[in-house]
Amino acid sequence: MKRLYFIIISLLISLVTLPIVNAGPQEDLAAYQKYFNKKFPDLSAVDLSNGMYNFNKDKREQWEDIMSFPPYEIAIDDGKALFTTPFKNGKTYASCFEKGGQAIAHTYPRFDKKSGKVKTLAALVNECRVKNGEKPLPYLKGKLASILAYMADTSRGQLMNVEVPAEPAALAAYEDGKRIYFTRRGPRAFACYHCHWEAAGSKIRGNELSTAVGQATHFPTYRSKWGGMGTIQRRYKGCMKNIGAKPLKQQTEAMNNLEYFHTFLSNGIPMNAPGTRF
Protein backbone atom coordinates (compact mmCIF):
# COMPACT_ATOMS: atom_id res chain seq x y z
CA MET A 1 0.00 0.00 0.00
CA LYS A 2 2.83 2.38 0.91
CA ARG A 3 4.61 1.69 -2.39
CA LEU A 4 1.34 2.24 -4.28
CA TYR A 5 0.96 5.59 -2.54
CA PHE A 6 4.35 6.76 -3.74
CA ILE A 7 3.71 5.50 -7.27
CA ILE A 8 0.46 7.48 -7.44
CA ILE A 9 2.16 10.62 -6.08
CA SER A 10 5.00 10.20 -8.59
CA LEU A 11 2.54 9.89 -11.48
CA LEU A 12 0.68 13.00 -10.41
CA ILE A 13 3.90 14.98 -10.03
CA SER A 14 5.10 13.83 -13.44
CA LEU A 15 2.14 15.66 -14.98
CA VAL A 16 3.48 18.97 -13.68
CA THR A 17 5.61 20.99 -16.09
CA LEU A 18 8.96 22.03 -14.67
CA PRO A 19 9.79 25.74 -14.75
CA ILE A 20 12.04 27.07 -17.47
CA VAL A 21 15.57 26.86 -16.10
CA ASN A 22 17.68 28.35 -18.89
CA ALA A 23 18.09 31.83 -17.40
CA GLY A 24 21.13 33.19 -15.57
CA PRO A 25 21.47 33.29 -11.76
CA GLN A 26 19.95 36.72 -11.17
CA GLU A 27 17.08 36.05 -13.56
CA ASP A 28 16.52 32.72 -11.83
CA LEU A 29 16.48 34.34 -8.41
CA ALA A 30 13.95 36.97 -9.41
CA ALA A 31 11.68 34.43 -11.10
CA TYR A 32 11.91 31.78 -8.39
CA GLN A 33 11.31 34.16 -5.50
CA LYS A 34 8.42 35.74 -7.42
CA TYR A 35 6.92 32.26 -7.79
CA PHE A 36 6.93 31.67 -4.03
CA ASN A 37 5.75 35.20 -3.24
CA LYS A 38 2.79 34.63 -5.53
CA LYS A 39 2.10 31.16 -4.14
CA PHE A 40 2.33 32.32 -0.52
CA PRO A 41 1.58 36.07 -0.58
CA ASP A 42 1.10 36.23 3.19
CA LEU A 43 4.60 34.96 3.97
CA SER A 44 7.34 37.53 4.53
CA ALA A 45 11.04 36.92 3.94
CA VAL A 46 11.42 36.18 7.65
CA ASP A 47 8.52 33.71 7.48
CA LEU A 48 10.22 31.84 4.63
CA SER A 49 13.22 31.23 6.87
CA ASN A 50 10.90 29.36 9.28
CA GLY A 51 10.14 26.61 6.78
CA MET A 52 7.52 24.02 7.64
CA TYR A 53 6.27 25.96 10.66
CA ASN A 54 4.44 28.31 8.32
CA PHE A 55 2.00 25.55 7.43
CA ASN A 56 0.96 23.91 10.70
CA LYS A 57 -0.33 25.95 13.63
CA ASP A 58 0.13 23.22 16.24
CA LYS A 59 3.72 22.49 15.19
CA ARG A 60 4.40 26.22 15.04
CA GLU A 61 3.27 26.62 18.65
CA GLN A 62 5.35 23.62 19.77
CA TRP A 63 8.36 25.04 17.95
CA GLU A 64 7.90 28.46 19.55
CA ASP A 65 7.80 26.80 22.98
CA ILE A 66 11.03 24.93 22.18
CA MET A 67 12.63 28.17 21.05
CA SER A 68 12.23 29.57 24.57
CA PHE A 69 15.24 27.40 25.40
CA PRO A 70 16.69 26.44 21.98
CA PRO A 71 18.51 23.08 22.03
CA TYR A 72 21.14 24.48 19.66
CA GLU A 73 22.51 26.84 22.33
CA ILE A 74 24.78 24.11 23.66
CA ALA A 75 26.17 23.59 20.16
CA ILE A 76 26.88 27.32 19.83
CA ASP A 77 28.78 27.31 23.11
CA ASP A 78 30.68 24.16 22.16
CA GLY A 79 31.43 25.59 18.75
CA LYS A 80 32.76 28.82 20.18
CA ALA A 81 35.03 26.90 22.55
CA LEU A 82 36.35 24.81 19.67
CA PHE A 83 36.76 27.84 17.41
CA THR A 84 38.74 29.84 19.96
CA THR A 85 40.87 27.04 21.42
CA PRO A 86 44.37 27.21 19.91
CA PHE A 87 45.70 24.39 17.77
CA LYS A 88 48.94 22.76 18.83
CA ASN A 89 50.83 25.39 16.84
CA GLY A 90 49.16 28.19 18.81
CA LYS A 91 46.90 29.48 16.01
CA THR A 92 43.09 29.32 15.97
CA TYR A 93 40.42 29.02 13.30
CA ALA A 94 40.22 32.81 13.22
CA SER A 95 43.59 32.90 11.46
CA CYS A 96 42.07 31.16 8.42
CA PHE A 97 39.12 33.46 7.74
CA GLU A 98 38.54 37.09 6.90
CA LYS A 99 37.05 39.07 9.78
CA GLY A 100 38.30 36.30 12.04
CA GLY A 101 35.41 34.13 10.86
CA GLN A 102 32.78 36.47 12.33
CA ALA A 103 29.61 37.28 10.38
CA ILE A 104 30.67 35.55 7.16
CA ALA A 105 28.53 32.39 7.20
CA HIS A 106 25.70 34.07 5.27
CA THR A 107 28.05 34.48 2.28
CA TYR A 108 28.79 30.75 1.83
CA PRO A 109 29.20 28.61 -0.22
CA ARG A 110 31.58 30.62 -2.40
CA PHE A 111 33.16 30.01 -5.76
CA ASP A 112 36.93 29.73 -5.34
CA LYS A 113 38.79 31.13 -8.35
CA LYS A 114 42.05 29.42 -7.44
CA SER A 115 40.63 25.89 -7.48
CA GLY A 116 37.87 26.66 -9.96
CA LYS A 117 35.34 24.97 -7.67
CA VAL A 118 32.74 25.76 -5.05
CA LYS A 119 33.99 25.85 -1.46
CA THR A 120 31.63 25.28 1.43
CA LEU A 121 32.26 26.75 4.85
CA ALA A 122 32.48 23.21 6.23
CA ALA A 123 35.26 22.39 3.77
CA LEU A 124 37.19 25.51 4.72
CA VAL A 125 36.96 24.67 8.42
CA ASN A 126 38.64 21.33 7.69
CA GLU A 127 41.15 22.93 5.35
CA CYS A 128 42.05 25.24 8.21
CA ARG A 129 42.60 22.27 10.48
CA VAL A 130 44.86 20.49 8.00
CA LYS A 131 46.78 23.70 7.31
CA ASN A 132 47.49 23.94 11.03
CA GLY A 133 48.54 20.32 11.46
CA GLU A 134 45.23 18.93 12.72
CA LYS A 135 43.13 16.07 11.37
CA PRO A 136 39.89 16.91 9.55
CA LEU A 137 36.57 16.42 11.32
CA PRO A 138 33.58 14.37 10.07
CA TYR A 139 31.49 16.64 7.87
CA LEU A 140 27.88 15.88 8.73
CA LYS A 141 27.58 16.23 12.51
CA GLY A 142 29.52 16.47 15.75
CA LYS A 143 32.27 19.02 16.34
CA LEU A 144 32.22 20.43 12.81
CA ALA A 145 28.47 21.05 12.99
CA SER A 146 29.00 22.86 16.31
CA ILE A 147 31.72 25.07 14.83
CA LEU A 148 29.41 25.92 11.93
CA ALA A 149 26.59 26.63 14.41
CA TYR A 150 28.79 29.15 16.21
CA MET A 151 29.90 30.79 12.97
CA ALA A 152 26.32 30.91 11.70
CA ASP A 153 25.12 32.50 14.92
CA THR A 154 27.51 35.41 14.32
CA SER A 155 25.67 35.96 11.02
CA ARG A 156 22.15 35.66 12.44
CA GLY A 157 19.90 38.33 10.96
CA GLN A 158 22.26 39.07 8.07
CA LEU A 159 20.72 38.76 4.61
CA MET A 160 21.89 35.68 2.73
CA ASN A 161 24.34 36.82 0.08
CA VAL A 162 25.82 33.99 -1.99
CA GLU A 163 27.56 35.35 -5.07
CA VAL A 164 27.86 33.71 -8.48
CA PRO A 165 30.65 35.53 -10.35
CA ALA A 166 30.10 36.21 -14.04
CA GLU A 167 32.78 33.79 -15.18
CA PRO A 168 32.39 30.45 -16.98
CA ALA A 169 33.52 28.08 -14.21
CA ALA A 170 31.33 29.74 -11.56
CA LEU A 171 28.30 29.77 -13.83
CA ALA A 172 28.95 26.13 -14.74
CA ALA A 173 29.02 25.17 -11.04
CA TYR A 174 25.76 27.03 -10.47
CA GLU A 175 24.12 25.39 -13.49
CA ASP A 176 25.29 21.96 -12.32
CA GLY A 177 23.73 22.56 -8.91
CA LYS A 178 20.52 23.64 -10.60
CA ARG A 179 20.55 20.56 -12.80
CA ILE A 180 20.96 18.31 -9.75
CA TYR A 181 18.12 20.10 -7.96
CA PHE A 182 15.71 19.54 -10.84
CA THR A 183 16.85 15.99 -11.71
CA ARG A 184 14.57 13.06 -10.88
CA ARG A 185 16.20 10.41 -8.69
CA GLY A 186 15.47 6.98 -7.35
CA PRO A 187 12.68 4.50 -8.14
CA ARG A 188 9.98 7.09 -7.50
CA ALA A 189 11.53 9.65 -9.86
CA PHE A 190 11.43 12.49 -7.36
CA ALA A 191 13.50 15.65 -7.67
CA CYS A 192 14.13 18.22 -4.92
CA TYR A 193 11.81 20.43 -6.96
CA HIS A 194 8.80 18.19 -6.58
CA CYS A 195 8.62 18.33 -2.79
CA HIS A 196 9.91 21.79 -1.97
CA TRP A 197 8.68 23.70 -4.97
CA GLU A 198 5.61 22.23 -6.59
CA ALA A 199 4.26 20.62 -3.39
CA ALA A 200 5.57 23.22 -0.93
CA GLY A 201 3.03 23.84 1.80
CA SER A 202 1.45 20.41 1.33
CA LYS A 203 1.98 17.27 3.39
CA ILE A 204 3.86 14.06 2.77
CA ARG A 205 3.84 11.27 5.34
CA GLY A 206 2.39 13.64 7.93
CA ASN A 207 5.04 16.33 7.49
CA GLU A 208 4.60 19.72 5.93
CA LEU A 209 6.92 20.53 3.03
CA SER A 210 8.89 23.75 3.36
CA THR A 211 9.63 26.13 0.50
CA ALA A 212 12.93 25.87 -1.38
CA VAL A 213 13.41 29.60 -0.94
CA GLY A 214 14.36 30.13 2.69
CA GLN A 215 15.43 26.58 3.51
CA ALA A 216 19.17 27.20 3.56
CA THR A 217 18.87 30.03 6.07
CA HIS A 218 18.54 27.81 9.14
CA PHE A 219 21.46 25.38 8.66
CA PRO A 220 23.19 23.91 10.47
CA THR A 221 20.18 22.88 12.48
CA TYR A 222 19.25 20.84 15.53
CA ARG A 223 16.75 18.13 14.61
CA SER A 224 14.82 16.20 17.22
CA LYS A 225 15.02 13.21 14.89
CA TRP A 226 18.82 13.40 14.98
CA GLY A 227 19.10 14.28 18.64
CA GLY A 228 21.77 16.81 17.72
CA MET A 229 23.12 19.25 15.19
CA GLY A 230 23.53 18.46 11.53
CA THR A 231 24.82 20.25 8.46
CA ILE A 232 22.81 21.04 5.35
CA GLN A 233 24.53 18.22 3.45
CA ARG A 234 23.41 15.78 6.13
CA ARG A 235 19.87 16.88 5.36
CA TYR A 236 20.42 16.46 1.62
CA LYS A 237 21.59 12.90 2.17
CA GLY A 238 18.55 12.18 4.33
CA CYS A 239 16.18 13.55 1.69
CA MET A 240 17.80 11.43 -1.00
CA LYS A 241 17.44 8.33 1.15
CA ASN A 242 13.78 9.17 1.79
CA ILE A 243 13.00 9.05 -1.92
CA GLY A 244 14.90 5.80 -2.38
CA ALA A 245 17.81 7.39 -4.25
CA LYS A 246 21.51 6.80 -3.64
CA PRO A 247 22.74 9.88 -1.77
CA LEU A 248 25.53 11.98 -3.17
CA LYS A 249 28.70 11.83 -1.08
CA GLN A 250 29.29 14.80 1.20
CA GLN A 251 31.65 17.53 0.03
CA THR A 252 31.94 16.14 -3.49
CA GLU A 253 31.79 18.59 -6.38
CA ALA A 254 28.20 17.59 -7.14
CA MET A 255 27.03 17.97 -3.54
CA ASN A 256 28.79 21.32 -3.17
CA ASN A 257 27.27 22.60 -6.40
CA LEU A 258 23.83 21.57 -5.14
CA GLU A 259 24.43 23.51 -1.92
CA TYR A 260 25.65 26.48 -3.98
CA PHE A 261 22.48 26.67 -6.07
CA HIS A 262 20.13 25.86 -3.21
CA THR A 263 21.65 28.46 -0.87
CA PHE A 264 21.64 31.08 -3.62
CA LEU A 265 17.84 30.70 -3.75
CA SER A 266 17.64 32.24 -0.27
CA ASN A 267 19.59 35.40 -1.12
CA GLY A 268 17.98 38.43 0.50
CA ILE A 269 16.37 36.40 3.30
CA PRO A 270 17.73 36.82 6.86
CA MET A 271 19.97 34.05 8.13
CA ASN A 272 18.23 32.17 10.92
CA ALA A 273 20.89 29.67 11.90
CA PRO A 274 21.47 27.59 13.75
CA GLY A 275 17.88 26.43 13.68
CA THR A 276 15.65 23.86 15.34
CA ARG A 277 13.47 21.37 13.50
CA PHE A 278 11.48 18.27 14.46
C-alpha positions in Angstrom: 0.0 0.0 0.0 2.8 2.4 0.9 4.6 1.7 -2.4 1.3 2.2 -4.3 1.0 5.6 -2.5 4.4 6.8 -3.7 3.7 5.5 -7.3 0.5 7.5 -7.4 2.2 10.6 -6.1 5.0 10.2 -8.6 2.5 9.9 -11.5 0.7 13.0 -10.4 3.9 15.0 -10.0 5.1 13.8 -13.4 2.1 15.7 -15.0 3.5 19.0 -13.7 5.6 21.0 -16.1 9.0 22.0 -14.7 9.8 25.7 -14.7 12.0 27.1 -17.5 15.6 26.9 -16.1 17.7 28.3 -18.9 18.1 31.8 -17.4 21.1 33.2 -15.6 21.5 33.3 -11.8 20.0 36.7 -11.2 17.1 36.1 -13.6 16.5 32.7 -11.8 16.5 34.3 -8.4 14.0 37.0 -9.4 11.7 34.4 -11.1 11.9 31.8 -8.4 11.3 34.2 -5.5 8.4 35.7 -7.4 6.9 32.3 -7.8 6.9 31.7 -4.0 5.7 35.2 -3.2 2.8 34.6 -5.5 2.1 31.2 -4.1 2.3 32.3 -0.5 1.6 36.1 -0.6 1.1 36.2 3.2 4.6 35.0 4.0 7.3 37.5 4.5 11.0 36.9 3.9 11.4 36.2 7.7 8.5 33.7 7.5 10.2 31.8 4.6 13.2 31.2 6.9 10.9 29.4 9.3 10.1 26.6 6.8 7.5 24.0 7.6 6.3 26.0 10.7 4.4 28.3 8.3 2.0 25.6 7.4 1.0 23.9 10.7 -0.3 25.9 13.6 0.1 23.2 16.2 3.7 22.5 15.2 4.4 26.2 15.0 3.3 26.6 18.7 5.4 23.6 19.8 8.4 25.0 17.9 7.9 28.5 19.5 7.8 26.8 23.0 11.0 24.9 22.2 12.6 28.2 21.0 12.2 29.6 24.6 15.2 27.4 25.4 16.7 26.4 22.0 18.5 23.1 22.0 21.1 24.5 19.7 22.5 26.8 22.3 24.8 24.1 23.7 26.2 23.6 20.2 26.9 27.3 19.8 28.8 27.3 23.1 30.7 24.2 22.2 31.4 25.6 18.7 32.8 28.8 20.2 35.0 26.9 22.5 36.4 24.8 19.7 36.8 27.8 17.4 38.7 29.8 20.0 40.9 27.0 21.4 44.4 27.2 19.9 45.7 24.4 17.8 48.9 22.8 18.8 50.8 25.4 16.8 49.2 28.2 18.8 46.9 29.5 16.0 43.1 29.3 16.0 40.4 29.0 13.3 40.2 32.8 13.2 43.6 32.9 11.5 42.1 31.2 8.4 39.1 33.5 7.7 38.5 37.1 6.9 37.0 39.1 9.8 38.3 36.3 12.0 35.4 34.1 10.9 32.8 36.5 12.3 29.6 37.3 10.4 30.7 35.6 7.2 28.5 32.4 7.2 25.7 34.1 5.3 28.1 34.5 2.3 28.8 30.7 1.8 29.2 28.6 -0.2 31.6 30.6 -2.4 33.2 30.0 -5.8 36.9 29.7 -5.3 38.8 31.1 -8.4 42.0 29.4 -7.4 40.6 25.9 -7.5 37.9 26.7 -10.0 35.3 25.0 -7.7 32.7 25.8 -5.0 34.0 25.9 -1.5 31.6 25.3 1.4 32.3 26.8 4.9 32.5 23.2 6.2 35.3 22.4 3.8 37.2 25.5 4.7 37.0 24.7 8.4 38.6 21.3 7.7 41.2 22.9 5.3 42.1 25.2 8.2 42.6 22.3 10.5 44.9 20.5 8.0 46.8 23.7 7.3 47.5 23.9 11.0 48.5 20.3 11.5 45.2 18.9 12.7 43.1 16.1 11.4 39.9 16.9 9.5 36.6 16.4 11.3 33.6 14.4 10.1 31.5 16.6 7.9 27.9 15.9 8.7 27.6 16.2 12.5 29.5 16.5 15.8 32.3 19.0 16.3 32.2 20.4 12.8 28.5 21.1 13.0 29.0 22.9 16.3 31.7 25.1 14.8 29.4 25.9 11.9 26.6 26.6 14.4 28.8 29.2 16.2 29.9 30.8 13.0 26.3 30.9 11.7 25.1 32.5 14.9 27.5 35.4 14.3 25.7 36.0 11.0 22.1 35.7 12.4 19.9 38.3 11.0 22.3 39.1 8.1 20.7 38.8 4.6 21.9 35.7 2.7 24.3 36.8 0.1 25.8 34.0 -2.0 27.6 35.3 -5.1 27.9 33.7 -8.5 30.7 35.5 -10.3 30.1 36.2 -14.0 32.8 33.8 -15.2 32.4 30.5 -17.0 33.5 28.1 -14.2 31.3 29.7 -11.6 28.3 29.8 -13.8 28.9 26.1 -14.7 29.0 25.2 -11.0 25.8 27.0 -10.5 24.1 25.4 -13.5 25.3 22.0 -12.3 23.7 22.6 -8.9 20.5 23.6 -10.6 20.6 20.6 -12.8 21.0 18.3 -9.8 18.1 20.1 -8.0 15.7 19.5 -10.8 16.8 16.0 -11.7 14.6 13.1 -10.9 16.2 10.4 -8.7 15.5 7.0 -7.3 12.7 4.5 -8.1 10.0 7.1 -7.5 11.5 9.7 -9.9 11.4 12.5 -7.4 13.5 15.7 -7.7 14.1 18.2 -4.9 11.8 20.4 -7.0 8.8 18.2 -6.6 8.6 18.3 -2.8 9.9 21.8 -2.0 8.7 23.7 -5.0 5.6 22.2 -6.6 4.3 20.6 -3.4 5.6 23.2 -0.9 3.0 23.8 1.8 1.5 20.4 1.3 2.0 17.3 3.4 3.9 14.1 2.8 3.8 11.3 5.3 2.4 13.6 7.9 5.0 16.3 7.5 4.6 19.7 5.9 6.9 20.5 3.0 8.9 23.7 3.4 9.6 26.1 0.5 12.9 25.9 -1.4 13.4 29.6 -0.9 14.4 30.1 2.7 15.4 26.6 3.5 19.2 27.2 3.6 18.9 30.0 6.1 18.5 27.8 9.1 21.5 25.4 8.7 23.2 23.9 10.5 20.2 22.9 12.5 19.3 20.8 15.5 16.8 18.1 14.6 14.8 16.2 17.2 15.0 13.2 14.9 18.8 13.4 15.0 19.1 14.3 18.6 21.8 16.8 17.7 23.1 19.3 15.2 23.5 18.5 11.5 24.8 20.2 8.5 22.8 21.0 5.4 24.5 18.2 3.5 23.4 15.8 6.1 19.9 16.9 5.4 20.4 16.5 1.6 21.6 12.9 2.2 18.5 12.2 4.3 16.2 13.5 1.7 17.8 11.4 -1.0 17.4 8.3 1.2 13.8 9.2 1.8 13.0 9.0 -1.9 14.9 5.8 -2.4 17.8 7.4 -4.2 21.5 6.8 -3.6 22.7 9.9 -1.8 25.5 12.0 -3.2 28.7 11.8 -1.1 29.3 14.8 1.2 31.6 17.5 0.0 31.9 16.1 -3.5 31.8 18.6 -6.4 28.2 17.6 -7.1 27.0 18.0 -3.5 28.8 21.3 -3.2 27.3 22.6 -6.4 23.8 21.6 -5.1 24.4 23.5 -1.9 25.7 26.5 -4.0 22.5 26.7 -6.1 20.1 25.9 -3.2 21.6 28.5 -0.9 21.6 31.1 -3.6 17.8 30.7 -3.8 17.6 32.2 -0.3 19.6 35.4 -1.1 18.0 38.4 0.5 16.4 36.4 3.3 17.7 36.8 6.9 20.0 34.1 8.1 18.2 32.2 10.9 20.9 29.7 11.9 21.5 27.6 13.7 17.9 26.4 13.7 15.7 23.9 15.3 13.5 21.4 13.5 11.5 18.3 14.5 
